[in-house]
Amino acid sequence: MRCVICNDLFYIKRKILKLFDTEKEYVCNKCYKRYPIILRYEAIQLEKYNCVVLAMFKKPERIEYNGFIKEYSKIFIANMHRKGFKALFFNHVKLDDSTLEVFDAYSKLLRSNIIILCFSIID
């Protein structure tokens, strides 16, 4: 397979019982080590509701994020069934005053807490 980040060829180690099963991997081990997934959790108190921001990376990187779609979907599924939360998806989120005002207005509109899944938080 080809890594979507560095474009190198890599192979998946398989056990004899799963030799003919098809497994899709998009990122090689070298790129997994270079761009580690460190889940950043930020809880922000809005006027009436709460906002939770989950970011996968420490800082924005110039990489193909679609290679990490398997991990992103696992995080989504783990947080999809949280009671009282509505989910939003962004590539990158900048947490400044204007953005928090928008999130506050959106949570009031929905009358619910919001959870934001993104790849990184811009400081």
N, C-alpha and C positions, 0 to 999 in steps of 0.2 A: 504494500500500500504506500501511498505518498502522503507525507505530512502536509497539511494545508498551511502551516506556518513557515517552515523552512524548506519545503519542497524536496526533502530527502526521502529515499526509499527506506521503509522499515518493515519488520516482520513481527507478527504476533506469536508468542510462544503458546502452543496448544498441547493439551494432554491427549493421550491416545484415544480416550473415549469421545472427545469432542473434536476430533481431527477434521471431520467433514462438515461441522456446523459453521455457518457463516457468521462472522463477527465483524462489525464495522468499527474501526477506530480511525480517527481523523488526525490525531496529534501523536507524534512520536514521544518516546520517553525522555529524550534530550530536551524537547520543548516543554514537557510537563515539569521538568526540573527548573528550567529557565523562567517559566511563567507559572509559579505555583498558585493554586486556588486557595485563597485565604478568605473565608467568609467573614465579612465585616458586618456587624449588626449595630444599627443605630436606632434608638427609640427616641422619638421627638413628641413632646406634649404640645398639641395644638389647643385652640380655645376650648372646644367641647370634646374633641376626640383625640385619638393617638395616631401617630404615623410611625411605621416601622420601615426602615430602609435596610435591605439586604444587598450587599455588593460582593461580587465574586473576587475581584482583584483589588490590590491596594491603590493602584494608580492606573490611569488610562494608558494602555499600550497600543502600539501601532501593529496589531496582529489581526488575523482573521478569527473573530470571536465565534464563528459558526463551528469551528473545530471543537469547541467546548459545549456543544449543544446537549450532549448526553448528561453532563454534570448539571447544566442549567435546568434541564427538564426534571432531574431528581430533586433539585431544590424547589422547583415549582410545585411538584407533586407533594412534597413534604409540607408545604405551606398553603396549599390550595384549600384545605378543609378547615382552616382556622375559623372558628365562629366569630361573627361580628366584624370580619375584615373583608374588604374588597381589594383586589389586586390590580396593580398598575405595572407596566413593563417599560423600561427605558434602557437605552444603551449606556448612557452616562447621566448622572444627576449632579447638579451643582447646588449645594445646600446653602443658599443665601436667603436674605429676607424676602425678596420678591417670590422666590420659588416656594418658600414656606407659606406665604400668603395664598398662593395658588392652591397648594395642598390643603390649607385650612378651608378655603372656599369650596373645594371639591368634596372634602369630607362632610361639610355642612349640607351640600347639595345631595349627597348620597345618604346622609344621616347614619354614617358608619365610620369605623376606623379604617385606615387604609394601610396596605402593605405594598412596598415598592421593591420590585426585583430589578436589579441593574447589574451591569458588568463592573462599573467602578463609580466612585464618588470623586468629583472634581473639587479640589480644595481651592 
